[in-house]
């Protein structure tokens, strides 16, 4: 009996397998299965000596991210990224279930990246030049910016358009005290999906256009109020208490435009982000901080693959980038504008791509701000991987 | 005639497969029930794999037909499937009348798979490439028809020439790499098929 069932099993297996091999449709097979991947960057930052002051170099496994995705069937798939930052900190960077309503439209729920600018969405280290992410995407867009919510994403291939709209929880602007600051903007308020709470839902969206070959244009927007623990258990009939809680909220309107262009050996990219913040005077008074009412940041980068005309698939990209980010572009009456928050970075460097997902990087950054004539230099070396 | 030859090859491989099966059965008769269960499970997996397969729908075929008509200046087209004796093949191939070939391929994008088709000349030169079903926003840039035109008459004999004539797209690194290497492999498979003729 065993023998028979075994032989039947083998024949059955072989039959179904050969059927799969020989039919025209074999390659159009189902998409079920587990996807494993990951990315990471390991850095060595060496600040130049500041006059006679010595600075130690820093070596860091900056981030290591493991990707697990599972396609349950044609329509349902799960995506997760678990991140180790500086070895000891563990975060969930993405975790959402995606349901395909149509081939070109899907709805997702869970922890997702806010579609703002280039690097928050495309943050795998071999996809950008320079060892560190751009500071516009650190101080203005607080990358990696991810929150919990629902997203609708789709595309119109005929019109070369991608779009995404999201309803998410906002920043944790105030709990035991204020989490925003003049220097770091909204960065301290990211909830990262860890016991997040919501007072008001926020909206985010992005549209990108790729109708010209090699050119990718994007517009991103984010609108909403920050969240506040002062609202939890608030008696809405108590006018004094409501007024006090209202002063812990920041209204946020962020808008970004970006462009990437690639043609042969040439790579160009640029981004401009503007964030208007309201209610900052009340917030700053309540939290004793110095949040600005307008933040801006932009960069322009030129890259060139020196090996484009050689018989190799490796790439040696030299690049230069000019970047300005100002978390105090404007401030309300009670806050004095701090010129030290108006920062400019000039970065020049090299990237050696051994494969599309493996890269050695080296660059030199000249960091300055408007408060003084001093410029600080820093060398960065890094290993960047993505698979 | 090539078709006959292919069929013969098929037959031989089937015969070989058959005899291996028999040996296998004899070898395994003494083994316990867990192995039987395991093989049933594998068989089931294969079955579910094929039964879940997502065939090109009529809309896709209509698209292919329409494009084939304009590309080859035909008033009606007939696709006759070529059987290939290569289980690791990347593409499915069809002869289009006496004018060329159609290949249908599937390749991975970031999280999903997409399908595309290529129209070849009789000599195996690429005339047209189009993506049929792209299932995510990441990398959708590769569906741009003007970008795909780079593959028209591309050199499919030198991999270096081939790779360096395809411009990358930032934001679509994975999908560019995926469709590029897939088209290369499918073109090589077709070259082999044509040689066999």
Interface residues (C-beta under 8 A of the other chain):
Chain A: X2 X3 X5 X6 X7 X9 X10 X11 X12 X13 X14 X16 X17 X18 X19 X20 X21 X22 X24 X25 X26 X27 X28 X29 X30 X31 X32 X35 X69 X71 X73 X74 X77 X79 X98 X100 X103 X104 X106 X118 X122 X126 X127 X153 X154 X155 X157 X160 X162 X164 X208 X210 X211 X212 X213 X214 X216 X260 X261 X262 X263 X264 X267 X269 X308 X311 X312 X313 X356
Chain B: X10 X14 X17 X21 X24 X25 X28 X29 X31 X33 X35 X36 X39 X40 X42 X43 X46 X47 X48 X49 X50 X52 X53 X54 X55 X56 X81 X83 X87 X89 X90 X91 X92 X94 X104 X105 X106 X111 X112 X113 X115 X131 X133 X134 X135 X136 X137 X140 X141 X143 X144 X146 X147 X149 X150 X160 X163 X164 X167 X168 X169 X170 X171 X172 X173 X174 X177
